[in-house]
Each structure stands twice: as C-alpha cells, then as structure tokens.
Amino acid sequence: MVENKLSRFVEVMSKNVTDSDLELVNLGQSLGLDLVLFNDLRASQEESFADKVRNASLEKMEACNDNRLHDNDLFYAGSIDFMVSDEAEGKKFFLLETNGGSNRGLSILTLKQQTIMYDGYYRAIEQAIKANKRGDNKVLILIGVPIEDGLIHEKVIMLEYLRKKLKKSDLTVEIYNINNFSSEFDTDVAFLIADYKELSIHLSFSDKWVKIRKDAKVSVLIGDGIARRLHDEEFARLIRDDFRKINSVVVNPIFRITDDKSLTYLASYYAKESLEKYNLKYLIFTKAYNEKDLVEKIKYVLNKYKKPFIIKPNGGSGGAGVIPIGPDEDLKNIPALINQSKEEFFAKFMKNRDPYPYTIQEMAEFSLIDWQGGKHTFDIRIYMSQKDDGKIVPIGGLARIARGNYQGNLNKQEFVVNLSGFDGQIEVFRGRGISSSNAKLLNLTFDDFVNIFSIGCALFKSITKNYDKIIKFNDWDKLIE
C-alpha cells in the first residue's frame, strides 16, 4: 500500500500539474484518497477574517519586535496548538505543544495562506542554493512522510508550489522516490520523498552531512521528523551544541525543543514578559527521565496540588500516549497508566522511538463549546512561517473539536482533538476554519484571535533567542510554576 501511494505520488508529479489537478477532490482521485471533507474544511476558512487578524497581530507585535527572529536559520515554518481557559478577566490561552517542520493539515488552508507557509520552506532551500556546500551547484531536498500517509496529497501541493518557484529562477527540477532515485541526478534540484521506514534503512550521517543511500549528500531536510529519526551521536551533539556545523539545512533545527513539550513550556517561561500582554496562561510543569522518576513526580504533584495533571511522551503526536490523571486516582494505578501511555506511543511510533523524557503538566480549566448536542473541549492550531525580512508571520489555522462529549471523567476521548486521532482515524469533520462565524461557535472574539496569533510568533522567537539556555537546561528536580 505504501509503495502504491508513493508510486502514485511520483506519477502525479511526473506530469504537467494544472490548477485543476490540484483541486482537492481531483487530487484525491489521482492518489486514491477521498478528500471531499478536506475540501469542505477549507471552504469553512474566511480568508478576509484571517487577514484582518494577521494584520492586527503584526501591528500589535511591532512595538516590541515580538516576532523578530533572533537568528533566521533556526525557524522556517511551524505551528502551535492552544486550548482556551475562561478567566474572570476574560479568555486566556495555554499551550499544548509546538510543531516544527513536519506540519500536517496544510491543505485545509486557503491557497494564499499555503503560499505564505511554503515560502518559509523555500527560504531553507534558497539558503542551500546560495551556500552550495555540495560544491557541484546541485541541491538534494529530502522529504519524509509517515508510513501509509493519508495526507500524501499535501506533499503534491507543496512540491508543485516549490517546483514552480524554482523554475521561475531558471532551475531544473526532478522528483524521485527511493526506488528511482540516483545520487548522480542531472537536474539542478532534486526532491526525494521517502517514508520513515525507508529512511530508517537508508539514512546516515558522516562528514557533517546527512546522507541518503550512504553517499548522496542531502542539502535540505523538510520535516524535522527526518532529523528525529537520525540516530547518530555526532549529529545529536551538533544539534545540541552547534547545528551550523551540519552542512545539511534542517527544517527546523530546533526540533529537540518542539519535540519536547517541557522545553516548549520552558521557552514560554523565559518569554513571560512578552507573552503576558497576549493573555497566555502559565501552568505548572516538570520533566521525568525514567519510569521511577515519572512515578515519584506524578505522586508528588497529585498529593501537593490536589488537581489533575497530564503526562505527555517526548516527540509524540495525535494524542498518542497523552494520559490525564485525576487527583483522586489510586496511586497504585500510576504504573498501569504509564504502561497505557507507552503502549499507545509504541503502537504509533514503533519500538525505535523513546517516549522519555516525559512531561508532566498541570491540566488547566478549559472552555467548553456546544457541538452536536453535547459539550466538547477543543483546541486551536495556528500556522506560522518566516518572511524574508527575518520576521515570523502568523498565517491562519483551524479549531479542532474533541472526539467525545465532555463528561468530566478524564476519559481520553474527551480530549482527543487531533483530526487523525491517536489511533490514526482521520476525522476531518471535527475541524473548523478560522472565520467570524466559527469564532462565535468557539465563544472567541476578534481580539482573542489576535492574541493567539501573537503568542505563536512570540513563542517561536523565544525558542530561537533562548535556544542554548533551553536545550541545556537540566534543573528538573524542581517544578516550574
């Protein structure tokens, strides 16, 4: 099945792709996917509303340069997930997680919004072209996708945009999969798409280059999921200490922070002054490096604070392994809950991924909305990209409504908002675009969205500005509150 999808992908990209071919329903038919609901979700976006929010956010951030990157080679594109809290003074927002270069769901953005997003990726490619570190005036761009990727159509849209932009610069471009790729490619730019199973076999690191099939030097890695799966001590050391010594451009080299939720929260902690004016809500959190540490810290926070907490594995997605634990939980059940978390995590990511270090985070009181006859939790994902002037621009996003009705029992289904779910089901119908009408559904105002857009930019700025301090922080014996 995987080979068939990637083969279809290359077949589609080998032809002259028209605007009609890129329409979601037509594209889905070409790839053997049903994208009708994706088309409906995109139709729920109100571009003029998002434009107004973006402009107001940029104006609000301008006074303090809250979206000006400290270094413009640490961040190219990403997204952040928020939940909403009802406070006496109004809405506040708390972080769930950041997402780096392996963004998914982009096909539900408007075409204009996609352009802004993909321009961030293009800046990484442009950097590699100018540097010419391979020395042969050729650029190899590696794109990683999940096994049996149900969103493979998004790579068609992205690659077609990048291909057209490169051709406008009089560069020749070819697209390959792992079966037809040759390291002696003739074009100026080669895109190689491979799933993570294939990458685990063919990916390596030597002479400060990420390489595919042992000898092909990779110029750009689109998808920090690729770098995450590169199990090489020297690569890990350079990412931590001096990523600029790596010849391959990683989108994004901050993936160790965006993978680790506790480090994301630490970045917000270091940016408190910037984020306070945007109504970010801070939550108690800490990190655990092994099971004994995790058990002891869970018991400690439950006893001390008498409120629910959540445990989150490192580098997870789609809610896999995220487990809520209530204050009345029998402490004898803690090991079993941890095992449940690890089983979910390994079911999605296989045994070669380590769920540690775990993040332990206070569960905030969250807003509920009325949807399909019941109360539901929801989150909001905002996408961001780097502009050529070194600023982060908020683009747009969507709201994702939880799979199950909220009953107050800390049941996992009450909190699974990812549209692919933690068990892989794609449920696009639970998504809502950013619009004035959907703002009413979510009980949010225009100014609330301005704050959310601004938090996302200011947080990624904090990650780049404080990268060394965050990545090398090790005082996890205490709680950060």
C-alpha positions as CSV (number, residue, x, y, z in Angstrom):
1,M,0.0,0.0,0.0
2,V,2.8,2.4,0.9
3,E,4.7,1.8,-2.3
4,N,1.5,2.3,-4.3
5,K,0.9,5.7,-2.7
6,L,4.4,6.9,-3.2
7,S,4.4,5.5,-6.7
8,R,1.2,7.3,-7.5
9,F,2.7,10.4,-5.9
10,V,5.7,10.3,-8.3
11,E,3.4,9.5,-11.2
12,V,1.2,12.6,-10.5
13,M,4.3,14.8,-10.1
14,S,5.9,13.5,-13.3
15,K,3.2,15.1,-15.4
16,N,2.3,18.8,-16.1
17,V,0.3,19.6,-13.0
18,T,-2.5,22.0,-13.6
19,D,-4.6,24.1,-11.2
20,S,-7.5,21.7,-11.8
21,D,-5.3,18.8,-10.9
22,L,-4.6,20.5,-7.5
23,E,-8.2,20.9,-6.6
24,L,-8.6,18.7,-3.6
25,V,-11.3,16.3,-4.9
26,N,-9.5,15.8,-8.2
27,L,-6.1,15.4,-6.5
28,G,-7.6,12.8,-4.1
29,Q,-8.9,10.8,-7.1
30,S,-5.4,10.8,-8.6
31,L,-3.9,9.5,-5.4
32,G,-6.7,7.1,-4.4
33,L,-7.8,9.3,-1.5
34,D,-11.2,10.8,-0.6
35,L,-10.6,14.5,0.0
36,V,-14.2,15.8,-0.1
37,L,-14.2,16.6,3.6
38,F,-10.8,18.3,3.3
39,N,-12.4,20.5,0.7
40,D,-15.4,21.3,3.0
41,L,-13.0,22.2,5.8
42,R,-11.0,24.6,3.5
43,A,-14.3,26.1,2.5
44,S,-15.0,27.0,6.1
45,Q,-12.0,29.3,6.2
46,E,-12.7,33.0,5.9
47,E,-9.6,34.5,4.4
48,S,-10.6,38.1,4.9
49,F,-11.2,37.5,8.6
50,A,-7.8,35.7,9.0
51,D,-6.1,38.6,7.0
52,K,-7.5,41.2,9.4
53,V,-6.4,39.1,12.4
54,R,-2.9,38.7,11.0
55,N,-2.5,42.4,10.3
56,A,-3.8,43.4,13.7
57,S,-1.4,40.8,15.3
58,L,1.6,42.1,13.3
59,E,0.7,45.7,14.3
60,K,0.4,44.7,18.0
61,M,3.8,42.9,18.0
62,E,5.6,45.6,16.1
63,A,6.2,47.9,19.1
64,C,8.3,45.2,20.9
65,N,9.5,43.2,17.9
66,D,7.9,40.2,19.4
67,N,8.0,38.4,16.0
68,R,11.6,39.3,15.0
69,L,13.8,36.2,14.8
70,H,17.0,36.3,16.9
71,D,18.6,34.0,14.2
72,N,16.9,33.4,10.9
73,D,18.3,29.9,10.3
74,L,16.6,28.3,13.4
75,F,13.0,28.6,12.3
76,Y,11.4,28.4,8.8
77,A,7.9,27.1,9.4
78,G,5.8,25.6,12.3
79,S,2.6,25.6,14.2
80,I,1.4,25.8,17.8
81,D,-1.7,24.2,19.5
82,F,-3.6,26.1,22.2
83,M,-6.5,25.5,24.4
84,V,-8.7,28.2,25.9
85,S,-9.5,29.0,29.5
86,D,-12.3,31.1,30.9
87,E,-11.0,33.5,33.5
88,A,-12.7,36.3,35.4
89,E,-10.8,38.9,33.4
90,G,-11.6,37.2,30.0
91,K,-10.2,34.5,27.8
92,K,-6.7,33.1,28.4
93,F,-4.8,30.6,26.4
94,F,-2.4,27.8,27.4
95,L,0.0,25.9,25.3
96,L,-0.5,22.2,24.3
97,E,2.5,21.8,22.1
98,T,4.6,23.3,19.3
99,N,5.1,21.6,15.9
100,G,8.2,22.1,13.8
101,G,8.9,21.5,10.1
102,S,6.7,18.3,9.8
103,N,3.5,20.3,9.5
104,R,0.3,18.5,8.5
105,G,-3.1,19.7,7.7
106,L,-1.9,22.5,5.4
107,S,-4.3,21.5,2.6
108,I,-7.2,23.0,4.6
109,L,-5.6,26.4,4.5
110,T,-6.6,28.8,1.7
111,L,-4.3,29.0,-1.3
112,K,-3.0,32.4,-0.2
113,Q,-2.2,31.0,3.3
114,Q,-0.5,28.0,1.8
115,T,1.7,30.3,-0.2
116,I,2.9,32.1,2.9
117,M,3.6,28.8,4.6
118,Y,5.5,27.3,1.7
119,D,7.6,30.4,1.3
120,G,9.1,29.5,4.7
121,Y,10.3,26.2,3.4
122,Y,11.5,27.9,0.2
123,R,13.8,30.1,2.4
124,A,15.6,27.0,3.6
125,I,16.1,25.8,0.0
126,E,17.3,29.2,-1.1
127,Q,19.8,29.2,1.7
128,A,21.2,25.8,0.5
129,I,21.3,27.0,-3.1
130,K,23.3,30.1,-2.2
131,A,25.7,28.2,0.1
132,N,26.4,25.5,-2.5
133,K,28.1,23.4,0.2
134,R,28.0,20.3,-2.0
135,G,30.2,22.1,-4.4
136,D,28.5,20.9,-7.5
137,N,25.8,23.5,-7.8
138,K,23.2,20.8,-7.1
139,V,20.6,20.7,-4.3
140,L,19.1,17.5,-2.9
141,I,16.0,18.0,-0.8
142,L,14.7,15.1,1.3
143,I,11.1,15.0,2.3
144,G,9.9,12.5,4.9
145,V,6.3,11.2,5.2
146,P,4.7,8.8,7.6
147,I,4.1,5.2,6.6
148,E,0.8,4.8,4.8
149,D,0.4,8.6,4.8
150,G,-3.2,9.6,4.5
151,L,-2.2,13.2,3.8
152,I,0.2,12.5,0.9
153,H,-1.8,14.9,-1.2
154,E,-0.3,17.8,0.8
155,K,3.1,17.0,-0.4
156,V,1.9,17.2,-4.0
157,I,0.6,20.7,-3.3
158,M,3.8,21.8,-1.5
159,L,6.2,20.3,-4.1
160,E,4.3,21.8,-7.0
161,Y,4.5,25.2,-5.5
162,L,8.2,24.9,-4.7
163,R,8.9,23.4,-8.2
164,K,7.2,26.3,-10.0
165,K,9.0,28.8,-7.8
166,L,12.4,27.2,-8.6
167,K,11.7,27.0,-12.3
168,K,11.0,30.7,-12.3
169,S,14.6,31.1,-11.3
170,D,15.6,29.0,-14.3
171,L,16.5,25.9,-12.3
172,T,15.8,22.4,-13.5
173,V,13.8,20.2,-11.1
174,E,13.1,16.5,-10.8
175,I,11.1,14.5,-8.2
176,Y,12.0,11.0,-7.1
177,N,11.0,8.2,-4.7
178,I,13.6,5.8,-3.1
179,N,13.2,3.3,-5.9
180,N,14.0,5.5,-8.9
181,F,16.5,7.9,-7.2
182,S,20.1,8.1,-8.3
183,S,22.7,10.1,-6.4
184,E,24.0,11.1,-9.9
185,F,20.9,13.1,-10.7
186,D,21.2,15.6,-13.6
187,T,19.0,18.4,-12.6
188,D,19.9,21.5,-10.5
189,V,17.4,20.5,-7.8
190,A,16.2,17.0,-6.9
191,F,13.3,16.3,-4.5
192,L,13.4,12.8,-2.9
193,I,10.3,11.7,-1.0
194,A,10.5,8.6,1.3
195,D,8.5,7.2,4.2
196,Y,10.1,6.9,7.6
197,K,10.6,3.1,7.3
198,E,12.6,3.6,4.1
199,L,14.5,6.4,5.8
200,S,15.4,4.2,8.8
201,I,17.2,1.9,6.3
202,H,18.9,4.4,4.0
203,L,19.6,7.5,6.2
204,S,23.0,8.2,7.7
205,F,25.3,10.9,8.9
206,S,29.0,11.3,8.2
207,D,31.5,14.1,7.3
208,K,28.9,16.6,8.8
209,W,26.4,15.6,6.0
210,V,23.1,13.9,6.3
211,K,23.2,11.3,3.6
212,I,20.8,9.0,1.8
213,R,21.9,5.7,0.5
214,K,25.3,6.2,2.1
215,D,26.8,8.6,-0.5
216,A,24.1,11.2,-1.6
217,K,24.6,14.4,0.4
218,V,21.3,15.9,1.4
219,S,21.1,19.7,1.1
220,V,17.8,20.3,2.9
221,L,15.6,18.1,5.2
222,I,12.0,19.2,5.0
223,G,10.3,17.6,8.0
224,D,12.1,17.5,11.3
225,G,10.7,14.0,11.6
226,I,13.7,13.0,9.4
227,A,16.2,14.5,11.8
228,R,14.4,13.0,14.7
229,R,14.9,9.5,13.3
230,L,18.6,10.0,12.6
231,H,20.2,8.1,15.5
232,D,23.8,9.3,15.3
233,E,25.7,10.6,18.3
234,E,27.7,13.2,16.4
235,F,24.5,14.5,14.7
236,A,22.8,14.8,18.1
237,R,25.8,16.6,19.6
238,L,26.0,19.1,16.8
239,I,22.2,19.8,17.0
240,R,22.7,20.5,20.7
241,D,26.0,22.4,20.6
242,D,26.4,24.0,17.2
243,F,23.9,23.0,14.4
244,R,25.6,25.3,11.9
245,K,28.4,22.9,11.6
246,I,26.0,20.5,10.0
247,N,26.2,21.0,6.2
248,S,22.6,19.9,5.6
249,V,19.9,22.5,6.4
250,V,17.3,21.1,8.8
251,V,13.8,22.4,8.8
252,N,13.7,23.1,11.7
253,P,17.0,22.6,13.8
254,I,15.0,23.5,16.9
255,F,13.2,20.1,16.7
256,R,14.6,18.9,20.0
257,I,12.7,21.7,21.7
258,T,9.5,21.5,19.6
259,D,9.5,17.7,20.2
260,D,9.8,18.1,24.0
261,K,6.8,19.7,25.5
262,S,8.5,20.6,28.7
263,L,11.1,22.6,26.7
264,T,8.3,24.3,24.8
265,Y,6.8,25.4,28.1
266,L,10.3,26.4,29.3
267,A,10.5,28.7,26.3
268,S,7.2,30.4,27.3
269,Y,8.5,30.7,30.8
270,Y,11.6,32.6,29.5
271,A,9.3,34.9,27.5
272,K,6.8,35.7,30.3
273,E,7.2,39.4,29.9
274,S,6.5,39.3,26.2
275,L,3.6,36.9,26.5
276,E,1.7,38.4,29.4
277,K,0.2,41.1,27.2
278,Y,-1.3,38.4,25.0
279,N,-3.1,36.6,27.8
280,L,-1.0,33.4,27.9
281,K,-1.9,31.2,31.0
282,Y,1.1,29.6,32.7
283,L,0.8,26.0,34.1
284,I,2.9,24.0,36.5
285,F,5.2,21.6,34.7
286,T,8.3,19.4,35.0
287,K,10.1,16.6,33.3
288,A,10.9,12.9,34.1
289,Y,13.7,11.0,32.5
290,N,12.8,7.4,33.6
291,E,9.9,5.5,35.0
292,K,10.9,5.7,38.6
293,D,11.3,9.5,38.3
294,L,7.9,9.7,36.5
295,V,6.0,7.7,39.1
296,E,7.5,9.7,42.0
297,K,6.8,13.0,40.4
298,I,3.2,12.1,39.5
299,K,2.5,11.1,43.1
300,Y,4.2,14.2,44.4
301,V,2.1,16.7,42.3
302,L,-1.2,14.9,42.9
303,N,-0.6,15.0,46.7
304,K,0.6,18.6,46.7
305,Y,-1.8,20.3,44.4
306,K,-4.9,18.2,44.6
307,K,-5.7,18.8,40.9
308,P,-5.5,16.8,37.6
309,F,-2.2,16.6,35.7
310,I,-1.4,15.2,32.2
311,I,1.6,13.1,31.2
312,K,3.0,13.5,27.7
313,P,5.7,11.4,26.0
314,N,8.6,13.0,24.1
315,G,8.1,13.6,20.4
316,G,4.5,12.3,20.3
317,S,1.7,13.5,18.1
318,G,-2.0,12.9,17.6
319,G,-2.6,12.4,21.4
320,A,-0.7,9.1,21.4
321,G,0.5,8.4,24.9
322,V,-1.1,11.6,26.4
323,I,-2.9,10.4,29.6
324,P,-4.8,12.6,32.1
325,I,-4.5,11.6,35.8
326,G,-7.0,13.0,38.3
327,P,-6.3,14.0,41.9
328,D,-8.4,11.1,43.2
329,E,-6.6,8.4,41.2
330,D,-5.4,5.5,43.3
331,L,-1.7,5.9,43.4
332,K,-1.2,2.2,42.9
333,N,-2.6,2.6,39.4
334,I,0.1,5.1,38.3
335,P,2.4,2.4,36.8
336,A,-0.5,0.9,34.8
337,L,-1.4,4.4,33.5
338,I,2.2,4.9,32.4
339,N,2.2,1.5,30.6
340,Q,-1.0,2.5,28.8
341,S,0.7,5.7,27.7
342,K,3.8,3.8,26.4
343,E,1.6,1.2,24.6
344,E,-0.2,3.9,22.7
345,F,3.1,5.6,21.9
346,F,4.8,2.5,20.6
347,A,1.7,1.5,18.6
348,K,2.1,4.6,16.6
349,F,5.9,5.1,16.5
350,M,7.3,1.6,16.9
351,K,9.9,0.5,19.4
352,N,12.8,2.5,18.0
353,R,11.4,5.7,19.5
354,D,11.9,6.6,23.2
355,P,8.9,8.2,25.0
356,Y,11.3,9.6,27.6
357,P,11.7,12.2,28.8
358,Y,8.0,12.6,29.8
359,T,6.5,16.0,30.5
360,I,4.1,16.3,33.5
361,Q,1.8,19.3,33.2
362,E,-1.0,20.7,35.2
363,M,-4.4,20.4,33.5
364,A,-6.0,23.8,33.2
365,E,-9.6,24.5,33.4
366,F,-10.7,24.7,29.8
367,S,-13.5,26.2,27.8
368,L,-16.3,24.0,26.5
369,I,-18.5,24.6,23.5
370,D,-21.8,23.2,22.4
371,W,-21.4,20.9,19.4
372,Q,-23.5,18.0,18.0
373,G,-25.8,18.1,21.1
374,G,-23.1,17.9,23.7
375,K,-20.3,19.8,25.5
376,H,-16.9,19.4,23.9
377,T,-13.4,20.5,24.5
378,F,-11.4,22.0,21.6
379,D,-8.0,23.3,20.6
380,I,-6.8,25.9,18.1
381,R,-3.8,25.3,15.8
382,I,-2.1,28.3,14.3
383,Y,0.4,28.0,11.5
384,M,3.4,30.4,11.2
385,S,6.2,31.0,8.7
386,Q,9.3,33.1,8.3
387,K,9.3,36.1,6.0
388,D,12.4,37.1,4.1
389,D,13.0,40.0,6.5
390,G,13.6,37.7,9.4
391,K,10.1,38.0,10.9
392,I,7.6,35.3,11.9
393,V,4.2,35.8,10.3
394,P,1.0,34.2,11.7
395,I,-0.9,32.6,8.8
396,G,-4.1,31.1,9.9
397,G,-5.3,27.7,11.2
398,L,-8.2,25.8,12.4
399,A,-10.1,24.7,15.5
400,R,-10.3,21.0,16.3
401,I,-13.2,19.7,18.4
402,A,-12.7,16.7,20.7
403,R,-13.9,13.3,19.6
404,G,-16.0,12.6,22.7
405,N,-18.6,14.5,24.7
406,Y,-17.1,16.0,27.8
407,Q,-18.5,14.2,30.9
408,G,-15.8,15.3,33.4
409,N,-14.4,11.8,33.9
410,L,-11.0,12.5,32.4
411,N,-11.8,10.0,29.6
412,K,-9.2,10.2,26.8
413,Q,-11.9,10.6,24.1
414,E,-12.9,13.8,25.8
415,F,-9.5,15.3,24.9
416,V,-8.5,13.8,21.6
417,V,-8.7,16.8,19.3
418,N,-6.2,15.8,16.6
419,L,-8.1,15.1,13.4
420,S,-6.1,12.0,12.8
421,G,-6.8,10.8,16.4
422,F,-4.3,8.9,18.4
423,D,-5.4,5.7,16.7
424,G,-4.9,7.0,13.1
425,Q,-8.5,7.7,12.1
426,I,-8.8,10.8,10.0
427,E,-11.9,12.7,11.1
428,V,-11.9,16.0,9.2
429,F,-15.5,16.7,10.1
430,R,-14.3,17.8,13.6
431,G,-12.3,20.7,12.2
432,R,-13.5,24.3,11.8
433,G,-11.7,27.0,9.8
434,I,-10.8,30.5,11.2
435,S,-13.8,32.6,10.5
436,S,-16.1,35.1,12.1
437,S,-18.9,32.5,12.3
438,N,-16.7,29.9,13.8
439,A,-15.4,32.5,16.3
440,K,-19.0,32.6,17.6
441,L,-19.1,28.8,17.8
442,L,-15.9,28.9,19.9
443,N,-17.0,31.9,22.0
444,L,-14.0,33.8,20.9
445,T,-13.6,37.5,19.9
446,F,-11.5,39.1,17.1
447,D,-9.1,40.3,19.8
448,D,-8.8,36.7,21.2
449,F,-7.6,35.5,17.8
450,V,-5.2,38.5,17.6
451,N,-3.7,37.3,21.0
452,I,-3.4,33.7,19.8
453,F,-1.7,34.6,16.6
454,S,0.7,36.8,18.6
455,I,1.5,34.2,21.2
456,G,2.6,31.8,18.5
457,C,5.1,34.2,16.9
458,A,6.5,35.4,20.3
459,L,7.0,31.8,21.5
460,F,9.0,30.7,18.4
461,K,11.0,33.9,18.8
462,S,11.8,32.9,22.4
463,I,12.8,29.4,21.3
464,T,15.3,30.9,18.8
465,K,16.6,33.6,21.2
466,N,17.0,31.3,24.1
467,Y,17.9,28.1,22.3
468,D,21.2,27.3,24.1
469,K,19.6,28.1,27.5
470,I,16.6,25.9,26.8
471,I,18.3,22.9,25.2
472,K,20.9,22.7,28.0
473,F,18.5,23.3,30.9
474,N,18.8,20.4,33.4
475,D,17.3,21.6,36.7
476,W,14.3,19.3,36.5
477,D,14.4,18.3,40.2
478,K,12.0,21.2,40.8
479,L,8.6,22.1,39.4
480,I,8.4,25.2,37.2
481,E,5.5,27.3,38.0
